[in-house]
Amino acid sequence: MSVLSGGRVWRAICYSEARAGTPAEEEIMVGNQLANEPSPFKRTGRWTDKPRSYPALSADIRSIAALGRIVKSAGYSEAAIREARGAQIMQSHNSADSPRHPKRLAVPTPLSTLIKLFALRAVVREEEARAAFFPLPVEEVEEMGLVESRLEGIQSCVGLSEFDGLLLAHDPHHENVNDFGSEYVPGINPTSVTLAGVTVRQPVHRALDLGTGCGLQALLAARHSERVIAVDANPRALNYAAFNAGLNGLTNIECRRGDLFGPVTDCRFDLIACNLPCVISPESRRAFHHSGLAGDTISEGIVRATPAYLSKGGFASILCNWTHARDEHWSSPVQNWVEGAGCDAWLLRHDTHDPLTYAALWIRNRNTIEYERTLQRWVGYYQRLGIEAISAGVLTLRRQTPRLNWFRADELPVGSGTLQPWKN
Ligand SMILES: C[S@@+](CC[C@H](N)C(=O)[O-])C[C@H]1O[C@@H](n2cnc3c(N)ncnc32)[C@H](O)[C@@H]1O
């Protein structure tokens, strides 16, 4: 089935889960699949600094793939961005000192133009943009929703990151992503990288990326899986994920919108990667970091639910935050969650903090009065729930039945890059 939208076709390969046996390939328009939902591109809340309606990342799949090839062949990569910025200045995409970066990139080459556009969000001259996107007309890139024409020149509407050879479009960097509620789609962050590193990489039939965001885990899994389902509650996230699949020429990712495992209730997976918002906080709104659920409910719920979605021998890696008593071993609660689940379990701890330190680490970039109020609120919340310590890490499960399962807890090695700790 191919669906038209505004005269443009946005095709992705969709495998119908309803049909068993040989997967039926269907062409679907991801945006249209969500057509009955409120438009993901109508901004709500505090999108005050956006010049126009949010990008509708829809276009001909061939043009998207062509754009991906153009950007990659220009040499656009995190290393190139780092070098262009200067090795020491690696902070945010729009830090206060960003005006100095375009000076470093004064000589226009396709690469420097792309970095200015997508990493620094600088306005570039139209001729520069034309040269950088050639042979794709800049008008086509604008139609995709990636850039827009302004009086002063061309500016990007999205951020563009590179990870392990993959290009990922996402919302531009903002210091306080949680101010944007559940609609905001950030790029790659340290937790994404941790999950990517721990995920077991072996050829599999079917993989799930739960809480896909801009699709990083799904795209990585698509390289060694026949089929990947990317689930997110946020339709804007799915739009980015589908677009990014096209940008990297990947055709085996299906995007499904819904709550947690809701869109995949009848499926079993050989691989699950899960990075849902699991920060423990009093924030009641679902947002990038916050589930809106009390304490560590989201982490416990996902860990307890996951084994039922794993096929025999299947692996799941789940980022978690959990609470425990000060004098209790940090791994105890998670060990309880997996008790009797029919899975071997390896918990890798990233860190443990007292509530005040944990809160201080998450509450950032606010003015002093707001910071203090928020800190009080968070700490008061931990006191009310009797929370003494909070740990963070990643749990990997392997479904193995019927035999005695084991549980092991270790420290997550720092800076180790890709981990492949599982041996049969
Ligand atoms: C921390 S981001 C993960 C992004 C990406 N997986 C990565 O590793 O970089 C969490 C994502 O989970 C999604 N999400 C939050 N609550 C959800 C829910 N109840 N069901 C499905 N997705 C949810 C958010 O919309 C967001 O895109």
PDBQT file of the ligand as one rigid body, heavy atoms in Angstrom, charges set to zero:
ROOT
HETATM    1  C1  LIG A 501      15.277   8.833  26.655  1.00  0.00    +0.000 C 
HETATM    2  S1  LIG A 501      14.403   8.872  25.130  1.00  0.00    +0.000 S 
HETATM    3  C2  LIG A 501      15.215   7.547  24.270  1.00  0.00    +0.000 C 
HETATM    4  C3  LIG A 501      15.760   7.876  22.940  1.00  0.00    +0.000 C 
HETATM    5  C4  LIG A 501      16.521   6.774  22.225  1.00  0.00    +0.000 C 
HETATM    6  N1  LIG A 501      15.959   5.455  22.410  1.00  0.00    +0.000 N 
HETATM    7  C5  LIG A 501      17.974   6.748  22.597  1.00  0.00    +0.000 C 
HETATM    8  O1  LIG A 501      18.450   5.730  23.122  1.00  0.00    +0.000 OA
HETATM    9  O2  LIG A 501      18.651   7.745  22.360  1.00  0.00    +0.000 OA
HETATM   10  C6  LIG A 501      12.933   8.151  25.660  1.00  0.00    +0.000 C 
HETATM   11  C7  LIG A 501      11.855   8.008  24.602  1.00  0.00    +0.000 C 
HETATM   12  O3  LIG A 501      10.799   7.243  25.180  1.00  0.00    +0.000 OA
HETATM   13  C8  LIG A 501       9.568   7.751  24.724  1.00  0.00    +0.000 C 
HETATM   14  N2  LIG A 501       8.528   7.388  25.689  1.00  0.00    +0.000 N 
HETATM   15  C9  LIG A 501       8.299   7.947  26.880  1.00  0.00    +0.000 A 
HETATM   16  N3  LIG A 501       7.291   7.327  27.513  1.00  0.00    +0.000 NA
HETATM   17  C10 LIG A 501       6.868   6.344  26.678  1.00  0.00    +0.000 A 
HETATM   18  C11 LIG A 501       5.869   5.358  26.762  1.00  0.00    +0.000 A 
HETATM   19  N4  LIG A 501       5.092   5.254  27.837  1.00  0.00    +0.000 N 
HETATM   20  N5  LIG A 501       5.718   4.496  25.745  1.00  0.00    +0.000 NA
HETATM   21  C12 LIG A 501       6.503   4.595  24.638  1.00  0.00    +0.000 A 
HETATM   22  N6  LIG A 501       7.473   5.520  24.505  1.00  0.00    +0.000 NA
HETATM   23  C13 LIG A 501       7.667   6.378  25.511  1.00  0.00    +0.000 A 
HETATM   24  C14 LIG A 501       9.794   9.251  24.625  1.00  0.00    +0.000 C 
HETATM   25  O4  LIG A 501       8.867   9.853  23.750  1.00  0.00    +0.000 OA
HETATM   26  C15 LIG A 501      11.246   9.314  24.142  1.00  0.00    +0.000 C 
HETATM   27  O5  LIG A 501      11.307   9.408  22.744  1.00  0.00    +0.000 OA
ENDROOT
TORSDOF 0
